[in-house]
Amino acid sequence: MKSNEQFSLFAIDEVKTNRYLHVVKDNEVKDMELEELFDATKFTRIRAVSFVASPKFFFKMTKDFEDIQLIFGIEDGHVAGSFITGLQALLAIDERINLFQSLPVEVQERIRAECYQVRYSKKNDPIHSKIYLLDGKDETRVMLGSANFTEQAFSQRKQYEELLVFDNSPLFDLYEQRFKEIYEETVDFVPEKYKHNFIGEPINIADPDQLFDALMEEVTSGKVLTEFTEAQIEELTEASQQANSNTEQLESVKQLIEVITKKDRKTGNHIILPPAQLDKKNITIKSKLSRLNKRTEEVDTRGFIEYNDSNHLLYKKADEENMFLFSKGAPKEELRKQLKLIHAFIDAYKTYTVQSSTDTQTRIFEAILYAFMSAHIWKIRDHYVLEEGRESVRRNIPLFLVLAGRTSSGKTSALEFINLLLGNTQSYLSYEQISKKNMIVDLFYTSNVSPILVDEVDSKFFTSTAADKGERLIKDVTNNLDSKHPVFICTTNTTNFDATAQVISRIYYLQIDNTFDKQKQAESSKYLGDIMSEVSSTLYQDFTERLADRIKHHEMFYTAEDYLFIAREIFKEYHAECELELPKWFSTQKFDDYNERGKKIWHELFISNKEAFDVRNDNTVYVRSEVLGKRTKREREEIINYLPPESILEDNTVLILNKEIFMSFINERSNKAFWRKWFSYS
């Protein structure tokens, strides 16, 4: 070993007074360097049971041994929570792959050849032993004590450690047997697939498919603990509810265990599902395994908000270690001030716009209501599933709010205002920031219930066939996401916007038809800027406390018909308490804007292009889409997406509609004179 790699066992100026590493060899206190203790010139094999803070350090210090077997132990301070610590290591497949990738290629090659073995407990039982076995052609050494194989223990740092060294002792045989016993209860730390197939190659550890394949391999090979007691599940649940920096990771672990296990009726324990059933749940499992990759973390400007299951209040992360209570009541004067600011903001959509209708104002208020409920949408979805006893109803509560409008409609201003109402100090995201592969998926699969706010989502996103966008993403997260998760609030341009029925049924689409008057642009900009400078999160904080109180007392906090029901009720309370009249734009029910837009489009096509519609006696309507100017496949899809699915009889090479349903959809009720007129042309 080179001199610059040596670690003195004692600080030079304290040798005589303090021995931090107390080495006793053959009943005598010895001063021994690291290279003497782990002597690769005398011994060819090392077997160790120890906590290792840095595998890189371990392999660097033992690189000259021909055969290495390392069993990971747990850190001394983690003994009390050893089950949870072990479970996190087991399911953190990405971290295990990352560790493997971080090692030099030559070390990876030796792991592949089984010259180096890295193992850990397959039952999540804590391994707190510190055993070092070294043997060569003629000699053996066993070392025991308190010292883990870490820089901290074997350097000159001030940490008291004990190490007993026995050469060629009968103790070697005893502890070799002990090592074998522990070894039998361990499995490979490195997933088999990556150990043999990806030497020296970069692996995308953020790819859910890769992580799922690794988990399936470990389940089928028996590497994963197959049974969890009720006490262990309770321990995990309690740990995940504590407000600390590890909360999100523990919540992810808990959710994954819930997905991949079922309760055994005989034992009461939770057992791993068979591989075939796991495969059926592959989308959900992939979502739970997926974690925020570094690129996503860098662009995610949301503050971290945690929903506390015990009191239903929201807590916000202050820094990496601390969280503070976010849900709390506000004085009446502040509530009135913030409520009037909302009034003033929404009034701008009438005062400074081209049209004087209140339709746009009601949509802006509806978006605010959804934003105020955003941290509780997951709770509504979970509760609704339990009430109905059917997992399929989860999809009825949308995770996507889409504000669609033309240029200058004020949709971006609405998003900015919502961002401030929620107390975010950073700006909302732009679609370009999160359009890379898996980034939107990453943002969804976290227990941070702060909504994902995104401006100017490309309309192609909603029709994309990629796995991490469009129909597949929207269906996957809406159908499968359970427990704590955020919602997605975005703006998009109505030009060229369309989506399949599968997508539309899973999003809340609000159309902003009005546009701001360009002649009043400077005035409206100053007006909105003045309002936003005074907005705070106090109303939202008070709102979430009131909502928590209702949930805590088992009061209704949504209805099957209206998931924003309680938001409307609480805002009615605010107006009454603050002695403000309910404005005309106060929305009292959900909107169906995409369907209404489709009705208008098809009604105009119908009355303006008579020759394109062949209304037949057999209760069908044959539509000549080329006459409507829809010649390409994409143009046909775009217009067909605005029809109700039940009206479509055939849409492959021809478009044939159910006459009764179609006519009802476009509000053209049949009458005898009407049909005689149509049939006269056929």
Order of alpha helices (4+ residues) and beta strands (2+ residues): beta-beta-alpha-beta-alpha-beta-alpha-alpha-alpha-beta-beta-beta-alpha-beta-alpha-beta-alpha-alpha-beta-alpha-alpha-beta-beta-alpha-alpha-alpha-beta-beta-beta-alpha-alpha-alpha-beta-alpha-beta-alpha-alpha-beta-alpha-beta-alpha-beta-alpha-alpha-alpha-alpha-beta-beta-alpha-beta-beta-alpha-alpha
